[in-house]
Amino acid sequence: TVFHQPSLSWQLFAPAPLAAALNTPVLFDLRSADLAAGGHGAPITPLADWVAFGDSSQTVAVVNVGGFINYTLLPAGAGPEAIVAGDLCAGNHVLDTVARRALNQPFDRGGAAALSGHVLDDALDDVRGVLAAQSASRRSLGTGDEVTSWLGRRRAGPGGLVSGADLAATACEALGQTIAKVLMRQKGLPDVVLLAGGGALNQALVAAIGANVSAKVQTTAAEGVPVEAREAMHMAILGGLCLDRVPITLPGVTGCTVAPLSGTFCPAPGGSGSVRWTYDQ
């Protein structure tokens, strides 16, 4: 995603080289139809979350901690129409900025620095307020750059430089509290929270989420899906639904007026593995 400000979105991908290299058809551009139908084209994975993690006996919350954090709430035994989902706030965008600016590292591997630090109460209030303001919109949360403004204030504050480990610990705690606040205000509280995405490898963040939600917290690996693989797997699920002419977005999630049929199809140049696509269904 190069630019995203609904109703405009620039998704940068050229399918033909992939179709040629693999000699297989490629389905791409899954957001545009939803945008044209008045939606935000995001979050796009909730229906795939329902297919992969829906449970008849317990309410499941799936929290993806990528550059931005999004969540899907799957009420026990309910169909897709009951899904509650949204974009939540910047995630690794915040943690990696702390790592680069305060730890001189590209990222805090495993959350090691954050685990060694202490939460700073005044800085916690600062970043938590910024995250709360961002999470209020639920969709299309911007670039995330505004969320890092608190870091400059803390690094240049009256007390001089603040420990990078303490800032990392504070950022993890703020994200944990923000995630918990959103999940705990839903009508159906989750019985289990499944974490995915790169942020699920940060043990300090996982601990902060666990300390703030009244539910069992584990990663999607407990369900057989490595945290690094969830999005790739979900794209495959959504691709299959598109080929079966099943709408992949939900009006209550993206804001579209009517869930459209999505996806653009690039055939294999040699015809191998081509899919017959009919438009009269």
N, C-alpha and C positions, 0 to 999 in steps of 0.2 A: 504494500500500500504506500504509494508515493504521496498522495494527498487524499484527505477524506474530510469533506464538509458537506453533508447531505443538503441538497440532492446531488451534489457532485462528488465523485470518487474516482481516483485514478489508480487502477490496479495494473501493475507493470508485469506482464508475462507474455512471452511469445510461444505459443503452443507448437507451431510447425516444426522447429528443430527437435523437440522432444518426440513428437509423433514420427519424425523421420528416423531418429536415432534408434528408437525402440520398435519401429514399424507397428505401432499400435495406436488406436484412436485416443484422443485426449479430450477430456471434458474440462472446461475452464470458465472463468468469469462467473462465479456463482452469486455475486452480489448485485449486479446491475439490474436485474429484473425486479428485485425487491425495492431498490432505490426508485425505479420508474413507477412502482406502485405506491409510492409515498412513504416507504420505510427507510431505515437507516442502513440496511444491509448488514447489520450487526446487532448483537452477537449472532453468529451464523451457526454455531455448533450445538445449541440446545436440543434440537431434535435428535441429533446423533448421540448426545448424552443419554437421552431417553432410550434409544435403541440399545446402547452399550451397558448402561448402568441402572436403568429403571428396575425397581424392586417391588414385588407385590406385598411385602411384609413390613417394609420400613421406608421412611422418607429420607431421600438421599440428596445431599447438596454436593455438587461438583464445582470446585473452585480452581480455575486455571490461573496460575501465577506466571504470566509472561511479562513482556514489557509493560503491558496493562493487565489488570486483573478482571476477569469476568466470572460470573457464577451462574449455575443452573440449579434450580430447586425442583426435585422430582417427587411429588407427593406419592405416598405408598399406594400402589395398585391403580394409579390414575393414568388416563390417556394423555396424548400430547396437548390437548386443549387446556390441561391443568398446569402445564409447565410455567414456572415463574423464572425469569432470567434477566440479566442485564450486565452492562459494563459497570465496574465498581470504582476503580481508581488506578492510577499508575502503580506499578509493582516493581519489577526488576529495573525499570527506568530510574526509580528512586534509589534502590539498593546499589546499583552499578555506578551511579553518579557519586554516591558516598564513597564507594571503593576507589574510584579513579581520583577523586579530589582529596580525600582524607586518608586513604590507605596506600595510595600509589600502586594500586593493583587494578586489573581490568574488572575483577569481581571478587567477592568475598567467598572463596571456595569453601563449600560446606557450611558457611556461616561461622567459620572459626573465629574471626575477629569479633563479630557480634557476640558470640558466646563468652568471650573474654572481657567484654565491656560492661558498663553499667548504664541503665536508663537515666537520662537527664530530664527531670520533671518539666523544667521550663521549655526545653527544646521539644519535648513530647507534646506539650500543649500546642506549640507552634505548628509542627508538621501535621499533627492530627487535625487541626483546624483547616489546613490547606487541603488535606485529603478529603475531609468531609464536604467541603465546598465543591470539590470535583465530583464526588460520588453522587451528588444530588441529581444530576441530569440523567443517569442510568444509561445513556447511549452517546456514542461519538464524543469522547471526553477531551478532545483536543490533542496537542502534541505531547503533553506531559512536562514540558519545560517549566511551566509555572510551578509545578510541585517541588522543584528543587530550589526555589527561592529561599526557603528556610535555611538551607545549608550554608549559603553565603552569609546570612545573618548570624548564624552560630559560629562560623569560623572567624568572623571579624568582630565578634561581640566584645563587651567590656572586659571579660576575663582572659582575652587573648585566645590563642588556638585551643580548641577543644579536642580531646582525644578522638582519633578516628574510630577506635573500637567502641567508644561510648556513643558516637554518632551512629554507628552501624547498629548497635543494640537498640538505640532509641528509634531508628527507622523501622526495625523489625517489630518492635512493640507497637508502634503507631499503626503499621499495616495490620497486625494481628487484631488490634482493637477495632479498626475500621471494618475489616472483614466480618468480625463477630457482630458488630452493631447492625450491619445490613442483614445478615443471616438470622439473627435473633428477633428481628422485627417482623419477619414473615408470619403469615397466619398459621402455617403448618411448620413447626420447628423441626429441623432435621434430626434424625436419629444418628446419622453418620455423615461426616464431611470427608469427601475424597479430594485430595490435592493432586494437581498435575502441573506440568510446565517446569521450567528451570528453577523457579523459586521454591519448588517442593524439595529441592536438594539442599536448601539452606536450613540447617537444623535449628538455628535460632528463630527463624520465621515460623517454622512448623511448631516449635515450642510455644511461641507467642500466640499463635492461633489456638492451639490446644488449651492454653491457659485462659482464654477468653470466651470460648464457646462451650455451651453445655451439651456437647455431643461427642461421640467417638471420632477422633481425627486420625486418618491414615491416608496413604497415597493410593493412587489408582493401581499401583503395582500389586496391592493386596487383592485386586480383582483381575490380575493377570495382564494389566496394561502398563508397561513402563511409563514413567512420567514424561519421558522424552518422546514417546510414541503416540500419545493421545491425539494430538492435532492431526498427525498424518493418517492415523486410523479413521478419524472422524471425516477427513476429506474423502476417504474411500467410501465410507458409509453414505455421505451426501451425494457422491458421484453415482452410486448405485441407485439411490432414490430418484435422482434426476433422470437417469436412463429409464426408470420405471414410470416416469411422468408423475411423480409424487412431489408436491410443493415442499421445499425444504425450510422455508422460513414461516414464522408464526406472527400473526398480526399483534397479539398481545406482547410479543417480545421486541420485534423490530419497529412496530408502528405502521406497517403497511396496511392499506385499506382492505385488500384481499390478497391472500397468499398466492403468488404467481408461480408458474413453472419457470425454473431457473436453469442457467448453464448454457454455454456455447460449445458446439461440437466441432472438433478438428479431426477429420478422418485420417487414417494411416495412408501414406502415399501409395503403398502397394496394395491396399485393400485388405491386408491381413488383419484378422481380428476385428473387422468392421462391425458396427452395431446397426441393425436396421431400426430406424427411428421413424415412427409414424406420428402424424399430427392430427389424426382424426379421433383421438381418444378423449 
